[in-house]
Structure formats: structure tokens, C-alpha cells
Amino acid sequence: MPKMKDEAIQDMLTRKAVVLEHYHKKQTKQKRKKTKGFTAKQRRELRLFEIEPEQQRYAIFLPLHELWKQYIRDLCHGLKPDAQPHMIQSKLLKADLHGAIVTVTKSKCPSYVGITGIILQEFKHIFKIITKEDKLKVVPKLNNVFSLELDGFISYIYGSKFLLRASERSAKKFKLKGTIDL
């Protein structure tokens, strides 16, 4: 009952309907804090995506290449000789390329032509490739043509049409368009 005099309380009780007032304290809901990832600046400071020089050896990443080959065989249902090349090509466009052995076949910059190695990291605009000489090369995708070879099937990737992260590329629909020669 609210704080009232006894006469006022008796007056309220003699009426037919009695309304009891309830003072409800509002409970504050505790908001859950979402765990946020690092900012780009923090990632650079922590060097999360840098590969240590002692880890930059071609032989270390050969098992990754074997895993990638098995992944592509499963994705393309065995790469049978009677398979349609454009179907395999469309699946390769959406596939993850970490671990693939690629060769730069054409480039506007002649120093990139002939670089062969395993893709270690793929970013929106570049590939980081480890060569057989244990050198880490950073090759831009723009204005380069890359070739992939798997079980006798050679596929060419135009880097200018490939300017996406691997995660974004898997959901993208690619349209068949003519390509511009370098």
C-alpha cells in the first residue's frame, strides 16, 4: 500500500474495487558484449599474417599441396577425362587456392613471368607464393595470368577477374565475358 493516512486507507477499502499499486523496479538487462576481432592496425602490430623467415621453406608446404590436390579431386568428382572443361573451370574459380602450385604465364611486368610456387596466402589483390628456391614472392593479381596444372588439366586464371578474397569468391557468380589480353 502506498504511504497514506489510516482514514484514506479505510476509505479505499470500503469501495468495491481495490487496486493495489505495485511499484516495479525496472531491472536493467546486462548487454552481452560481442567479442570483437583485432583491428587491422593491431593485426599488423602483432604480425599475425607474417610468415617467419625460418618457416619459409618449400618442403614444409608440399603436404599442403597434396591436401589441395585431394580437395580439388573431391570438388570436381575425380577430374575424369570425359568431364566438361567449363564445369571444372567454374569449380576452380570458386575453389580455395591455398596450397595450389601456380605459374605466372603472362604479365605486364616481365619480371613476374615464370614465377612458379605454392600459394601460401591469398589476399584481395595479391598472392604470396613460395618458390622452390625457398623465396617468398608477392605477386599482384592485377595484369597477370596464372596457370594451374592438376592431373594433366591446365587451367588459366586471369588475375584481373579474380580481385576478391577467397571467402568472397566462393559466393560470387562469375559471368562468361571476354578477357582483355595483356
QUIKA-V875671 format. One record per residue. N is the residue number from 0. RES is the residue in one letter. SS is DSSP state (alpha for helix, beta for strand, coil for the rest). NEAR is the number of other ideal C-beta (glycine too) atoms within 12 Angstrom. Layout:
N_RES_SS_NEAR, N_RES_SS_NEAR
This chain:
0_M_coil_16, 1_P_coil_12, 2_K_coil_9, 3_M_coil_13, 4_K_coil_11, 5_D_alpha_11, 6_E_alpha_10, 7_A_alpha_14, 8_I_alpha_16, 9_Q_alpha_13, 10_D_alpha_12, 11_M_alpha_19, 12_L_alpha_16, 13_T_coil_11, 14_R_coil_11, 15_K_coil_7, 16_A_coil_8, 17_V_coil_13, 18_V_coil_11, 19_L_coil_11, 20_E_coil_11, 21_H_coil_8, 22_Y_coil_9, 23_H_coil_6, 24_K_coil_6, 25_K_coil_6, 26_Q_coil_6, 27_T_coil_6, 28_K_coil_6, 29_Q_coil_6, 30_K_coil_6, 31_R_coil_6, 32_K_coil_6, 33_K_coil_6, 34_T_coil_6, 35_K_coil_7, 36_G_coil_10, 37_F_coil_14, 38_T_coil_11, 39_A_alpha_11, 40_K_alpha_9, 41_Q_alpha_13, 42_R_alpha_13, 43_R_alpha_12, 44_E_alpha_12, 45_L_alpha_13, 46_R_coil_11, 47_L_coil_15, 48_F_coil_18, 49_E_coil_17, 50_I_coil_22, 51_E_coil_11, 52_P_alpha_11, 53_E_alpha_8, 54_Q_alpha_15, 55_Q_coil_24, 56_R_coil_22, 57_Y_alpha_24, 58_A_alpha_15, 59_I_alpha_19, 60_F_alpha_30, 61_L_alpha_18, 62_P_alpha_14, 63_L_alpha_26, 64_H_alpha_30, 65_E_alpha_17, 66_L_alpha_18, 67_W_alpha_28, 68_K_alpha_26, 69_Q_alpha_18, 70_Y_alpha_22, 71_I_alpha_31, 72_R_alpha_22, 73_D_alpha_14, 74_L_alpha_24, 75_C_coil_28, 76_H_coil_14, 77_G_coil_17, 78_L_coil_29, 79_K_coil_15, 80_P_coil_11, 81_D_coil_10, 82_A_coil_21, 83_Q_coil_15, 84_P_alpha_19, 85_H_alpha_13, 86_M_alpha_19, 87_I_alpha_29, 88_Q_alpha_25, 89_S_alpha_21, 90_K_alpha_28, 91_L_alpha_36, 92_L_alpha_31, 93_K_alpha_25, 94_A_coil_30, 95_D_coil_24, 96_L_coil_38, 97_H_coil_27, 98_G_coil_32, 99_A_coil_35, 100_I_beta_34, 101_V_beta_41, 102_T_beta_31, 103_V_beta_36, 104_T_beta_24, 105_K_beta_25, 106_S_beta_25, 107_K_coil_18, 108_C_coil_17, 109_P_coil_13, 110_S_coil_13, 111_Y_coil_30, 112_V_coil_20, 113_G_coil_21, 114_I_coil_33, 115_T_beta_27, 116_G_beta_35, 117_I_beta_40, 118_I_beta_38, 119_L_beta_36, 120_Q_beta_30, 121_E_beta_35, 122_F_coil_24, 123_K_coil_18, 124_H_coil_20, 125_I_beta_25, 126_F_beta_41, 127_K_beta_29, 128_I_beta_40, 129_I_beta_36, 130_T_beta_27, 131_K_coil_19, 132_E_coil_15, 133_D_coil_21, 134_K_coil_21, 135_L_beta_28, 136_K_beta_30, 137_V_beta_25, 138_V_beta_39, 139_P_beta_27, 140_K_coil_33, 141_L_coil_23, 142_N_coil_26, 143_N_beta_37, 144_V_beta_30, 145_F_beta_42, 146_S_beta_26, 147_L_beta_37, 148_E_beta_22, 149_L_beta_30, 150_D_coil_18, 151_G_coil_13, 152_F_beta_25, 153_I_beta_21, 154_S_beta_33, 155_Y_beta_25, 156_I_beta_36, 157_Y_beta_28, 158_G_alpha_34, 159_S_alpha_23, 160_K_alpha_25, 161_F_coil_38, 162_L_coil_23, 163_L_coil_24, 164_R_coil_21, 165_A_alpha_25, 166_S_alpha_14, 167_E_alpha_16, 168_R_alpha_26, 169_S_coil_19, 170_A_coil_12, 171_K_coil_17, 172_K_coil_12, 173_F_coil_21, 174_K_coil_10, 175_L_coil_11, 176_K_coil_9, 177_G_coil_8, 178_T_coil_18, 179_I_coil_14, 180_D_coil_10, 181_L_coil_21
